[in-house]
Each structure stands twice: as C-alpha cells, then as structure tokens.
Amino acid sequence: MMQWEYQITFHELPAAQPEGAGKVIECDQTGSCFVHDASGEGIQWLANLFREKGIEGWELVQSGYHNREVLCIWKKRIEIGKKG
C-alpha cells in the first residue's frame, strides 16, 4: 500500500546582489514572492534546491517566505508492507 511521507525544510535566501544588479527573489509583507530580474546565479540557486530534493524523491507541495527564509513542504511516496 502506498502512503505519503512529509518533510518541512527551511532555506536561507542567497545574499543580496550588488546595487543595480537586480533582485532574484522579492517578497512582500503578505509573504507573496516573485522571481524577477534574475541573474543566472539566483535562478540556479532555486533550481539546485528543487533538483537536490527531487533526486531524493521529494515533490514540492507548498512554499512560503518569512524573514529571508523559504519554508518548503515536501512529500514523497512510501510503500507500507502488506498485512497478512
């Protein structure tokens, strides 16, 4: 029988880029975040996070932003042995 395993992780956002370089991730007071004016390095940070967790079998369920950290909720299928 298949069931879900869940994991919650926190990831600190990369350091701010030099003035005029543009922001990679910008979040407002409500926690809504946007990726824009992104350099390859900023997008690569996000892609690496998703890739690493995906290799481990995790699927992103939801993410949120608070105090320069991204909270991620992941799920992964696990097989539970049959009874009997």
PDB file of N, CA, C and O in Angstrom, chain B, residues numbered from 101:
ATOM      1  N   MET B 101       0.850  -1.176   0.000  1.00  0.00           N
ATOM      2  CA  MET B 101       0.000   0.000   0.000  1.00  0.00           C
ATOM      3  C   MET B 101       0.897   1.240   0.000  1.00  0.00           C
ATOM      4  O   MET B 101       1.914   1.274   0.693  1.00  0.00           O
ATOM      5  N   MET B 102       0.525   2.238  -0.763  1.00  0.00           N
ATOM      6  CA  MET B 102       1.318   3.473  -0.841  1.00  0.00           C
ATOM      7  C   MET B 102       0.762   4.524   0.129  1.00  0.00           C
ATOM      8  O   MET B 102      -0.451   4.680   0.269  1.00  0.00           O
ATOM      9  N   GLN B 103       1.658   5.225   0.780  1.00  0.00           N
ATOM     10  CA  GLN B 103       1.307   6.350   1.642  1.00  0.00           C
ATOM     11  C   GLN B 103       2.298   7.478   1.384  1.00  0.00           C
ATOM     12  O   GLN B 103       3.274   7.301   0.654  1.00  0.00           O
ATOM     13  N   TRP B 104       2.047   8.630   1.981  1.00  0.00           N
ATOM     14  CA  TRP B 104       2.927   9.784   1.818  1.00  0.00           C
ATOM     15  C   TRP B 104       3.738  10.022   3.077  1.00  0.00           C
ATOM     16  O   TRP B 104       3.239   9.881   4.194  1.00  0.00           O
ATOM     17  N   GLU B 105       4.980  10.381   2.881  1.00  0.00           N
ATOM     18  CA  GLU B 105       5.853  10.870   3.945  1.00  0.00           C
ATOM     19  C   GLU B 105       6.034  12.360   3.683  1.00  0.00           C
ATOM     20  O   GLU B 105       6.145  12.767   2.527  1.00  0.00           O
ATOM     21  N   TYR B 106       6.066  13.178   4.724  1.00  0.00           N
ATOM     22  CA  TYR B 106       6.193  14.624   4.554  1.00  0.00           C
ATOM     23  C   TYR B 106       7.461  15.131   5.234  1.00  0.00           C
ATOM     24  O   TYR B 106       7.933  14.552   6.213  1.00  0.00           O
ATOM     25  N   GLN B 107       7.995  16.212   4.700  1.00  0.00           N
ATOM     26  CA  GLN B 107       9.185  16.840   5.269  1.00  0.00           C
ATOM     27  C   GLN B 107       9.023  18.350   5.141  1.00  0.00           C
ATOM     28  O   GLN B 107       8.549  18.850   4.121  1.00  0.00           O
ATOM     29  N   ILE B 108       9.422  19.067   6.187  1.00  0.00           N
ATOM     30  CA  ILE B 108       9.398  20.537   6.168  1.00  0.00           C
ATOM     31  C   ILE B 108      10.837  21.013   6.299  1.00  0.00           C
ATOM     32  O   ILE B 108      11.560  20.590   7.201  1.00  0.00           O
ATOM     33  N   THR B 109      11.251  21.907   5.383  1.00  0.00           N
ATOM     34  CA  THR B 109      12.620  22.417   5.411  1.00  0.00           C
ATOM     35  C   THR B 109      12.611  23.943   5.339  1.00  0.00           C
ATOM     36  O   THR B 109      11.662  24.553   4.848  1.00  0.00           O
ATOM     37  N   PHE B 110      13.689  24.541   5.839  1.00  0.00           N
ATOM     38  CA  PHE B 110      13.902  25.986   5.760  1.00  0.00           C
ATOM     39  C   PHE B 110      15.187  26.229   4.989  1.00  0.00           C
ATOM     40  O   PHE B 110      16.177  25.524   5.184  1.00  0.00           O
ATOM     41  N   HIS B 111      15.173  27.235   4.109  1.00  0.00           N
ATOM     42  CA  HIS B 111      16.340  27.538   3.279  1.00  0.00           C
ATOM     43  C   HIS B 111      16.550  29.041   3.297  1.00  0.00           C
ATOM     44  O   HIS B 111      15.647  29.801   2.946  1.00  0.00           O
ATOM     45  N   GLU B 112      17.741  29.474   3.705  1.00  0.00           N
ATOM     46  CA  GLU B 112      18.065  30.897   3.734  1.00  0.00           C
ATOM     47  C   GLU B 112      18.273  31.398   2.309  1.00  0.00           C
ATOM     48  O   GLU B 112      18.967  30.764   1.514  1.00  0.00           O
ATOM     49  N   LEU B 113      17.669  32.533   1.995  1.00  0.00           N
ATOM     50  CA  LEU B 113      17.821  33.116   0.664  1.00  0.00           C
ATOM     51  C   LEU B 113      19.267  33.523   0.427  1.00  0.00           C
ATOM     52  O   LEU B 113      19.969  33.875   1.375  1.00  0.00           O
ATOM     53  N   PRO B 114      19.725  33.482  -0.812  1.00  0.00           N
ATOM     54  CA  PRO B 114      21.094  33.924  -1.115  1.00  0.00           C
ATOM     55  C   PRO B 114      21.279  35.387  -0.722  1.00  0.00           C
ATOM     56  O   PRO B 114      20.316  36.153  -0.669  1.00  0.00           O
ATOM     57  N   ALA B 115      22.508  35.759  -0.451  1.00  0.00           N
ATOM     58  CA  ALA B 115      22.825  37.138  -0.099  1.00  0.00           C
ATOM     59  C   ALA B 115      22.363  38.079  -1.206  1.00  0.00           C
ATOM     60  O   ALA B 115      22.349  37.724  -2.385  1.00  0.00           O
ATOM     61  N   ALA B 116      21.989  39.279  -0.801  1.00  0.00           N
ATOM     62  CA  ALA B 116      21.535  40.280  -1.765  1.00  0.00           C
ATOM     63  C   ALA B 116      22.633  40.563  -2.780  1.00  0.00           C
ATOM     64  O   ALA B 116      23.820  40.551  -2.454  1.00  0.00           O
ATOM     65  N   GLN B 117      22.220  40.814  -4.002  1.00  0.00           N
ATOM     66  CA  GLN B 117      23.174  41.128  -5.061  1.00  0.00           C
ATOM     67  C   GLN B 117      23.635  42.577  -4.938  1.00  0.00           C
ATOM     68  O   GLN B 117      22.964  43.380  -4.290  1.00  0.00           O
ATOM     69  N   PRO B 118      24.771  42.925  -5.550  1.00  0.00           N
ATOM     70  CA  PRO B 118      25.256  44.306  -5.521  1.00  0.00           C
ATOM     71  C   PRO B 118      24.208  45.266  -6.097  1.00  0.00           C
ATOM     72  O   PRO B 118      23.392  44.886  -6.936  1.00  0.00           O
ATOM     73  N   GLU B 119      24.250  46.498  -5.635  1.00  0.00           N
ATOM     74  CA  GLU B 119      23.319  47.532  -6.099  1.00  0.00           C
ATOM     75  C   GLU B 119      23.288  47.594  -7.621  1.00  0.00           C
ATOM     76  O   GLU B 119      24.333  47.613  -8.272  1.00  0.00           O
ATOM     77  N   GLY B 120      22.089  47.625  -8.178  1.00  0.00           N
ATOM     78  CA  GLY B 120      21.922  47.733  -9.622  1.00  0.00           C
ATOM     79  C   GLY B 120      21.921  46.404 -10.349  1.00  0.00           C
ATOM     80  O   GLY B 120      21.674  46.359 -11.554  1.00  0.00           O
ATOM     81  N   ALA B 121      22.196  45.312  -9.632  1.00  0.00           N
ATOM     82  CA  ALA B 121      22.248  44.008 -10.292  1.00  0.00           C
ATOM     83  C   ALA B 121      20.861  43.395 -10.451  1.00  0.00           C
ATOM     84  O   ALA B 121      20.697  42.411 -11.172  1.00  0.00           O
ATOM     85  N   GLY B 122      19.856  43.972  -9.778  1.00  0.00           N
ATOM     86  CA  GLY B 122      18.503  43.423  -9.850  1.00  0.00           C
ATOM     87  C   GLY B 122      18.294  42.369  -8.782  1.00  0.00           C
ATOM     88  O   GLY B 122      19.245  41.735  -8.323  1.00  0.00           O
ATOM     89  N   LYS B 123      17.057  42.189  -8.395  1.00  0.00           N
ATOM     90  CA  LYS B 123      16.738  41.216  -7.358  1.00  0.00           C
ATOM     91  C   LYS B 123      16.420  39.873  -7.981  1.00  0.00           C
ATOM     92  O   LYS B 123      15.911  39.803  -9.099  1.00  0.00           O
ATOM     93  N   VAL B 124      16.718  38.816  -7.261  1.00  0.00           N
ATOM     94  CA  VAL B 124      16.401  37.478  -7.725  1.00  0.00           C
ATOM     95  C   VAL B 124      15.049  37.068  -7.175  1.00  0.00           C
ATOM     96  O   VAL B 124      14.178  36.644  -7.934  1.00  0.00           O
ATOM     97  N   ILE B 125      14.856  37.186  -5.869  1.00  0.00           N
ATOM     98  CA  ILE B 125      13.591  36.846  -5.239  1.00  0.00           C
ATOM     99  C   ILE B 125      13.149  38.051  -4.420  1.00  0.00           C
ATOM    100  O   ILE B 125      13.915  38.568  -3.605  1.00  0.00           O
ATOM    101  N   GLU B 126      11.933  38.493  -4.631  1.00  0.00           N
ATOM    102  CA  GLU B 126      11.393  39.616  -3.878  1.00  0.00           C
ATOM    103  C   GLU B 126      10.070  39.191  -3.278  1.00  0.00           C
ATOM    104  O   GLU B 126       9.212  38.637  -3.967  1.00  0.00           O
ATOM    105  N   CYS B 127       9.906  39.457  -1.971  1.00  0.00           N
ATOM    106  CA  CYS B 127       8.679  39.065  -1.281  1.00  0.00           C
ATOM    107  C   CYS B 127       8.054  40.288  -0.624  1.00  0.00           C
ATOM    108  O   CYS B 127       8.758  41.181  -0.151  1.00  0.00           O
ATOM    109  N   ASP B 128       6.723  40.320  -0.599  1.00  0.00           N
ATOM    110  CA  ASP B 128       6.034  41.443   0.038  1.00  0.00           C
ATOM    111  C   ASP B 128       5.625  41.071   1.462  1.00  0.00           C
ATOM    112  O   ASP B 128       5.922  39.970   1.925  1.00  0.00           O
ATOM    113  N   GLN B 129       4.944  41.985   2.156  1.00  0.00           N
ATOM    114  CA  GLN B 129       4.572  41.781   3.553  1.00  0.00           C
ATOM    115  C   GLN B 129       3.597  40.626   3.748  1.00  0.00           C
ATOM    116  O   GLN B 129       3.513  40.076   4.847  1.00  0.00           O
ATOM    117  N   THR B 130       2.865  40.250   2.717  1.00  0.00           N
ATOM    118  CA  THR B 130       1.905  39.150   2.843  1.00  0.00           C
ATOM    119  C   THR B 130       2.559  37.794   2.630  1.00  0.00           C
ATOM    120  O   THR B 130       1.918  36.761   2.825  1.00  0.00           O
ATOM    121  N   GLY B 131       3.833  37.785   2.232  1.00  0.00           N
ATOM    122  CA  GLY B 131       4.530  36.529   2.001  1.00  0.00           C
ATOM    123  C   GLY B 131       4.517  36.081   0.549  1.00  0.00           C
ATOM    124  O   GLY B 131       5.044  35.017   0.224  1.00  0.00           O
ATOM    125  N   SER B 132       3.917  36.886  -0.330  1.00  0.00           N
ATOM    126  CA  SER B 132       3.936  36.543  -1.756  1.00  0.00           C
ATOM    127  C   SER B 132       5.320  36.835  -2.315  1.00  0.00           C
ATOM    128  O   SER B 132       5.855  37.926  -2.121  1.00  0.00           O
ATOM    129  N   CYS B 133       5.898  35.861  -3.008  1.00  0.00           N
ATOM    130  CA  CYS B 133       7.252  36.004  -3.541  1.00  0.00           C
ATOM    131  C   CYS B 133       7.246  35.887  -5.056  1.00  0.00           C
ATOM    132  O   CYS B 133       6.443  35.156  -5.636  1.00  0.00           O
ATOM    133  N   PHE B 134       8.155  36.621  -5.686  1.00  0.00           N
ATOM    134  CA  PHE B 134       8.272  36.632  -7.128  1.00  0.00           C
ATOM    135  C   PHE B 134       9.745  36.522  -7.502  1.00  0.00           C
ATOM    136  O   PHE B 134      10.601  37.098  -6.830  1.00  0.00           O
ATOM    137  N   VAL B 135      10.038  35.803  -8.546  1.00  0.00           N
ATOM    138  CA  VAL B 135      11.389  35.743  -9.092  1.00  0.00           C
ATOM    139  C   VAL B 135      11.380  36.623 -10.333  1.00  0.00           C
ATOM    140  O   VAL B 135      10.619  36.372 -11.268  1.00  0.00           O
ATOM    141  N   HIS B 136      12.221  37.652 -10.348  1.00  0.00           N
ATOM    142  CA  HIS B 136      12.271  38.554 -11.494  1.00  0.00           C
ATOM    143  C   HIS B 136      13.644  39.192 -11.595  1.00  0.00           C
ATOM    144  O   HIS B 136      14.436  39.143 -10.654  1.00  0.00           O
ATOM    145  N   ASP B 137      13.914  39.784 -12.731  1.00  0.00           N
ATOM    146  CA  ASP B 137      15.219  40.408 -12.975  1.00  0.00           C
ATOM    147  C   ASP B 137      16.341  39.488 -12.490  1.00  0.00           C
ATOM    148  O   ASP B 137      17.335  39.937 -11.919  1.00  0.00           O
ATOM    149  N   ALA B 138      16.159  38.231 -12.726  1.00  0.00           N
ATOM    150  CA  ALA B 138      17.038  37.241 -12.117  1.00  0.00           C
ATOM    151  C   ALA B 138      18.305  37.013 -12.926  1.00  0.00           C
ATOM    152  O   ALA B 138      18.292  36.920 -14.153  1.00  0.00           O
ATOM    153  N   SER B 139      19.376  36.931 -12.196  1.00  0.00           N
ATOM    154  CA  SER B 139      20.634  36.529 -12.823  1.00  0.00           C
ATOM    155  C   SER B 139      20.644  35.007 -12.899  1.00  0.00           C
ATOM    156  O   SER B 139      19.839  34.348 -12.241  1.00  0.00           O
ATOM    157  N   GLY B 140      21.528  34.459 -13.677  1.00  0.00           N
ATOM    158  CA  GLY B 140      21.647  33.011 -13.760  1.00  0.00           C
ATOM    159  C   GLY B 140      21.951  32.386 -12.421  1.00  0.00           C
ATOM    160  O   GLY B 140      21.495  31.278 -12.142  1.00  0.00           O
ATOM    161  N   GLU B 141      22.717  33.074 -11.576  1.00  0.00           N
ATOM    162  CA  GLU B 141      23.093  32.550 -10.265  1.00  0.00           C
ATOM    163  C   GLU B 141      21.880  32.388  -9.358  1.00  0.00           C
ATOM    164  O   GLU B 141      21.753  31.377  -8.667  1.00  0.00           O
ATOM    165  N   GLY B 142      20.989  33.373  -9.354  1.00  0.00           N
ATOM    166  CA  GLY B 142      19.801  33.314  -8.497  1.00  0.00           C
ATOM    167  C   GLY B 142      18.845  32.222  -8.916  1.00  0.00           C
ATOM    168  O   GLY B 142      18.333  31.484  -8.074  1.00  0.00           O
ATOM    169  N   ILE B 143      18.604  32.115 -10.191  1.00  0.00           N
ATOM    170  CA  ILE B 143      17.734  31.056 -10.693  1.00  0.00           C
ATOM    171  C   ILE B 143      18.389  29.710 -10.442  1.00  0.00           C
ATOM    172  O   ILE B 143      17.706  28.733 -10.135  1.00  0.00           O
ATOM    173  N   GLN B 144      19.692  29.651 -10.570  1.00  0.00           N
ATOM    174  CA  GLN B 144      20.416  28.399 -10.340  1.00  0.00           C
ATOM    175  C   GLN B 144      20.265  27.934  -8.898  1.00  0.00           C
ATOM    176  O   GLN B 144      20.151  26.733  -8.652  1.00  0.00           O
ATOM    177  N   TRP B 145      20.262  28.858  -7.939  1.00  0.00           N
ATOM    178  CA  TRP B 145      20.075  28.518  -6.528  1.00  0.00           C
ATOM    179  C   TRP B 145      18.743  27.801  -6.338  1.00  0.00           C
ATOM    180  O   TRP B 145      18.683  26.762  -5.682  1.00  0.00           O
ATOM    181  N   LEU B 146      17.679  28.353  -6.908  1.00  0.00           N
ATOM    182  CA  LEU B 146      16.356  27.761  -6.786  1.00  0.00           C
ATOM    183  C   LEU B 146      16.292  26.418  -7.517  1.00  0.00           C
ATOM    184  O   LEU B 146      15.743  25.452  -6.988  1.00  0.00           O
ATOM    185  N   ALA B 147      16.844  26.354  -8.718  1.00  0.00           N
ATOM    186  CA  ALA B 147      16.851  25.111  -9.494  1.00  0.00           C
ATOM    187  C   ALA B 147      17.628  24.017  -8.756  1.00  0.00           C
ATOM    188  O   ALA B 147      17.200  22.863  -8.737  1.00  0.00           O
ATOM    189  N   ASN B 148      18.758  24.369  -8.154  1.00  0.00           N
ATOM    190  CA  ASN B 148      19.555  23.389  -7.415  1.00  0.00           C
ATOM    191  C   ASN B 148      18.781  22.833  -6.219  1.00  0.00           C
ATOM    192  O   ASN B 148      18.829  21.632  -5.950  1.00  0.00           O
ATOM    193  N   LEU B 149      18.073  23.700  -5.506  1.00  0.00           N
ATOM    194  CA  LEU B 149      17.269  23.258  -4.371  1.00  0.00           C
ATOM    195  C   LEU B 149      16.236  22.235  -4.828  1.00  0.00           C
ATOM    196  O   LEU B 149      16.123  21.162  -4.235  1.00  0.00           O
ATOM    197  N   PHE B 150      15.481  22.556  -5.876  1.00  0.00           N
ATOM    198  CA  PHE B 150      14.449  21.647  -6.373  1.00  0.00           C
ATOM    199  C   PHE B 150      15.063  20.356  -6.919  1.00  0.00           C
ATOM    200  O   PHE B 150      14.522  19.272  -6.705  1.00  0.00           O
ATOM    201  N   ARG B 151      16.173  20.468  -7.613  1.00  0.00           N
ATOM    202  CA  ARG B 151      16.836  19.300  -8.193  1.00  0.00           C
ATOM    203  C   ARG B 151      17.329  18.350  -7.096  1.00  0.00           C
ATOM    204  O   ARG B 151      17.126  17.140  -7.186  1.00  0.00           O
ATOM    205  N   GLU B 152      17.971  18.894  -6.069  1.00  0.00           N
ATOM    206  CA  GLU B 152      18.502  18.069  -4.987  1.00  0.00           C
ATOM    207  C   GLU B 152      17.397  17.295  -4.284  1.00  0.00           C
ATOM    208  O   GLU B 152      17.531  16.099  -4.024  1.00  0.00           O
ATOM    209  N   LYS B 153      16.312  17.983  -3.980  1.00  0.00           N
ATOM    210  CA  LYS B 153      15.206  17.312  -3.301  1.00  0.00           C
ATOM    211  C   LYS B 153      14.528  16.310  -4.237  1.00  0.00           C
ATOM    212  O   LYS B 153      14.108  15.242  -3.791  1.00  0.00           O
ATOM    213  N   GLY B 154      14.417  16.634  -5.510  1.00  0.00           N
ATOM    214  CA  GLY B 154      13.808  15.725  -6.475  1.00  0.00           C
ATOM    215  C   GLY B 154      14.602  14.443  -6.621  1.00  0.00           C
ATOM    216  O   GLY B 154      14.019  13.364  -6.728  1.00  0.00           O
ATOM    217  N   ILE B 155      15.920  14.543  -6.628  1.00  0.00           N
ATOM    218  CA  ILE B 155      16.778  13.359  -6.718  1.00  0.00           C
ATOM    219  C   ILE B 155      16.521  12.436  -5.527  1.00  0.00           C
ATOM    220  O   ILE B 155      16.593  11.214  -5.650  1.00  0.00           O
ATOM    221  N   GLU B 156      16.222  13.032  -4.380  1.00  0.00           N
ATOM    222  CA  GLU B 156      15.927  12.250  -3.172  1.00  0.00           C
ATOM    223  C   GLU B 156      14.494  11.706  -3.191  1.00  0.00           C
ATOM    224  O   GLU B 156      14.098  10.974  -2.284  1.00  0.00           O
ATOM    225  N   GLY B 157      13.716  12.062  -4.224  1.00  0.00           N
ATOM    226  CA  GLY B 157      12.351  11.551  -4.348  1.00  0.00           C
ATOM    227  C   GLY B 157      11.282  12.468  -3.791  1.00  0.00           C
ATOM    228  O   GLY B 157      10.112  12.087  -3.742  1.00  0.00           O
ATOM    229  N   TRP B 158      11.659  13.681  -3.365  1.00  0.00           N
ATOM    230  CA  TRP B 158      10.693  14.606  -2.777  1.00  0.00           C
ATOM    231  C   TRP B 158      10.026  15.464  -3.848  1.00  0.00           C
ATOM    232  O   TRP B 158      10.657  15.851  -4.832  1.00  0.00           O
ATOM    233  N   GLU B 159       8.744  15.753  -3.643  1.00  0.00           N
ATOM    234  CA  GLU B 159       7.967  16.637  -4.516  1.00  0.00           C
ATOM    235  C   GLU B 159       7.531  17.850  -3.691  1.00  0.00           C
ATOM    236  O   GLU B 159       7.015  17.696  -2.584  1.00  0.00           O
ATOM    237  N   LEU B 160       7.737  19.053  -4.231  1.00  0.00           N
ATOM    238  CA  LEU B 160       7.347  20.272  -3.523  1.00  0.00           C
ATOM    239  C   LEU B 160       5.827  20.373  -3.481  1.00  0.00           C
ATOM    240  O   LEU B 160       5.164  20.302  -4.516  1.00  0.00           O
ATOM    241  N   VAL B 161       5.277  20.538  -2.277  1.00  0.00           N
ATOM    242  CA  VAL B 161       3.839  20.688  -2.095  1.00  0.00           C
ATOM    243  C   VAL B 161       3.487  22.160  -1.985  1.00  0.00           C
ATOM    244  O   VAL B 161       2.533  22.629  -2.607  1.00  0.00           O
ATOM    245  N   GLN B 162       4.268  22.894  -1.184  1.00  0.00           N
ATOM    246  CA  GLN B 162       3.984  24.303  -0.950  1.00  0.00           C
ATOM    247  C   GLN B 162       5.246  24.982  -0.438  1.00  0.00           C
ATOM    248  O   GLN B 162       6.101  24.340   0.172  1.00  0.00           O
ATOM    249  N   SER B 163       5.359  26.275  -0.689  1.00  0.00           N
ATOM    250  CA  SER B 163       6.470  27.042  -0.142  1.00  0.00           C
ATOM    251  C   SER B 163       5.947  28.389   0.342  1.00  0.00           C
ATOM    252  O   SER B 163       4.900  28.865  -0.097  1.00  0.00           O
ATOM    253  N   GLY B 164       6.697  28.985   1.250  1.00  0.00           N
ATOM    254  CA  GLY B 164       6.338  30.298   1.784  1.00  0.00           C
ATOM    255  C   GLY B 164       7.590  31.023   2.215  1.00  0.00           C
ATOM    256  O   GLY B 164       8.649  30.414   2.369  1.00  0.00           O
ATOM    257  N   TYR B 165       7.472  32.313   2.410  1.00  0.00           N
ATOM    258  CA  TYR B 165       8.619  33.158   2.737  1.00  0.00           C
ATOM    259  C   TYR B 165       8.392  33.843   4.075  1.00  0.00           C
ATOM    260  O   TYR B 165       7.289  34.306   4.366  1.00  0.00           O
ATOM    261  N   HIS B 166       9.457  33.906   4.898  1.00  0.00           N
ATOM    262  CA  HIS B 166       9.397  34.648   6.165  1.00  0.00           C
ATOM    263  C   HIS B 166      10.821  34.944   6.610  1.00  0.00           C
ATOM    264  O   HIS B 166      11.657  34.043   6.693  1.00  0.00           O
ATOM    265  N   ASN B 167      11.088  36.204   6.894  1.00  0.00           N
ATOM    266  CA  ASN B 167      12.393  36.629   7.430  1.00  0.00           C
ATOM    267  C   ASN B 167      13.579  36.084   6.633  1.00  0.00           C
ATOM    268  O   ASN B 167      14.495  35.492   7.204  1.00  0.00           O
ATOM    269  N   ARG B 168      13.559  36.282   5.330  1.00  0.00           N
ATOM    270  CA  ARG B 168      14.631  35.885   4.415  1.00  0.00           C
ATOM    271  C   ARG B 168      14.860  34.382   4.374  1.00  0.00           C
ATOM    272  O   ARG B 168      15.941  33.931   3.994  1.00  0.00           O
ATOM    273  N   GLU B 169      13.868  33.612   4.755  1.00  0.00           N
ATOM    274  CA  GLU B 169      13.939  32.166   4.644  1.00  0.00           C
ATOM    275  C   GLU B 169      12.746  31.662   3.838  1.00  0.00           C
ATOM    276  O   GLU B 169      11.647  32.211   3.917  1.00  0.00           O
ATOM    277  N   VAL B 170      12.984  30.616   3.070  1.00  0.00           N
ATOM    278  CA  VAL B 170      11.907  29.962   2.337  1.00  0.00           C
ATOM    279  C   VAL B 170      11.591  28.671   3.072  1.00  0.00           C
ATOM    280  O   VAL B 170      12.461  27.823   3.267  1.00  0.00           O
ATOM    281  N   LEU B 171      10.335  28.532   3.477  1.00  0.00           N
ATOM    282  CA  LEU B 171       9.858  27.304   4.087  1.00  0.00           C
ATOM    283  C   LEU B 171       9.282  26.451   2.973  1.00  0.00           C
ATOM    284  O   LEU B 171       8.478  26.933   2.174  1.00  0.00           O
ATOM    285  N   CYS B 172       9.682  25.189   2.911  1.00  0.00           N
ATOM    286  CA  CYS B 172       9.185  24.277   1.877  1.00  0.00           C
ATOM    287  C   CYS B 172       8.556  23.060   2.540  1.00  0.00           C
ATOM    288  O   CYS B 172       9.091  22.510   3.502  1.00  0.00           O
ATOM    289  N   ILE B 173       7.422  22.655   2.010  1.00  0.00           N
ATOM    290  CA  ILE B 173       6.768  21.430   2.446  1.00  0.00           C
ATOM    291  C   ILE B 173       6.871  20.455   1.283  1.00  0.00           C
ATOM    292  O   ILE B 173       6.438  20.748   0.168  1.00  0.00           O
ATOM    293  N   TRP B 174       7.447  19.296   1.559  1.00  0.00           N
ATOM    294  CA  TRP B 174       7.717  18.275   0.543  1.00  0.00           C
ATOM    295  C   TRP B 174       6.942  17.019   0.877  1.00  0.00           C
ATOM    296  O   TRP B 174       6.605  16.780   2.036  1.00  0.00           O
ATOM    297  N   LYS B 175       6.655  16.205  -0.148  1.00  0.00           N
ATOM    298  CA  LYS B 175       6.062  14.897   0.087  1.00  0.00           C
ATOM    299  C   LYS B 175       6.767  13.868  -0.783  1.00  0.00           C
ATOM    300  O   LYS B 175       7.319  14.180  -1.838  1.00  0.00           O
ATOM    301  N   LYS B 176       6.728  12.616  -0.297  1.00  0.00           N
ATOM    302  CA  LYS B 176       7.360  11.514  -1.018  1.00  0.00           C
ATOM    303  C   LYS B 176       6.535  10.259  -0.752  1.00  0.00           C
ATOM    304  O   LYS B 176       6.120  10.007   0.379  1.00  0.00           O
ATOM    305  N   ARG B 177       6.304   9.478  -1.800  1.00  0.00           N
ATOM    306  CA  ARG B 177       5.574   8.215  -1.644  1.00  0.00           C
ATOM    307  C   ARG B 177       6.449   7.199  -0.911  1.00  0.00           C
ATOM    308  O   ARG B 177       7.649   7.088  -1.162  1.00  0.00           O
ATOM    309  N   ILE B 178       5.823   6.471  -0.009  1.00  0.00           N
ATOM    310  CA  ILE B 178       6.490   5.358   0.650  1.00  0.00           C
ATOM    311  C   ILE B 178       5.564   4.163   0.587  1.00  0.00           C
ATOM    312  O   ILE B 178       4.341   4.297   0.646  1.00  0.00           O
ATOM    313  N   GLU B 179       6.158   3.005   0.469  1.00  0.00           N
ATOM    314  CA  GLU B 179       5.345   1.794   0.419  1.00  0.00           C
ATOM    315  C   GLU B 179       5.310   1.173   1.807  1.00  0.00           C
ATOM    316  O   GLU B 179       6.337   0.967   2.454  1.00  0.00           O
ATOM    317  N   ILE B 180       4.096   0.885   2.234  1.00  0.00           N
ATOM    318  CA  ILE B 180       3.881   0.242   3.533  1.00  0.00           C
ATOM    319  C   ILE B 180       3.651  -1.241   3.274  1.00  0.00           C
ATOM    320  O   ILE B 180       2.868  -1.617   2.402  1.00  0.00           O
ATOM    321  N   GLY B 181       4.342  -2.078   4.041  1.00  0.00           N
ATOM    322  CA  GLY B 181       4.211  -3.532   3.857  1.00  0.00           C
ATOM    323  C   GLY B 181       2.781  -4.004   4.033  1.00  0.00           C
ATOM    324  O   GLY B 181       2.024  -3.448   4.830  1.00  0.00           O
ATOM    325  N   LYS B 182       2.413  -5.048   3.275  1.00  0.00           N
ATOM    326  CA  LYS B 182       1.073  -5.619   3.355  1.00  0.00           C
ATOM    327  C   LYS B 182       0.937  -6.446   4.625  1.00  0.00           C
ATOM    328  O   LYS B 182       1.876  -7.128   5.036  1.00  0.00           O
ATOM    329  N   LYS B 183      -0.241  -6.381   5.243  1.00  0.00           N
ATOM    330  CA  LYS B 183      -0.533  -7.198   6.419  1.00  0.00           C
ATOM    331  C   LYS B 183      -1.056  -8.545   5.966  1.00  0.00           C
ATOM    332  O   LYS B 183      -1.702  -8.657   4.924  1.00  0.00           O
ATOM    333  N   GLY B 184      -0.773  -9.564   6.755  1.00  0.00           N
ATOM    334  CA  GLY B 184      -1.377 -10.847   6.433  1.00  0.00           C
ATOM    335  C   GLY B 184      -0.438 -11.902   6.328  1.00  0.00           C
ATOM    336  O   GLY B 184      -0.818 -13.042   6.058  1.00  0.00           O
TER     337      GLY B 184
END
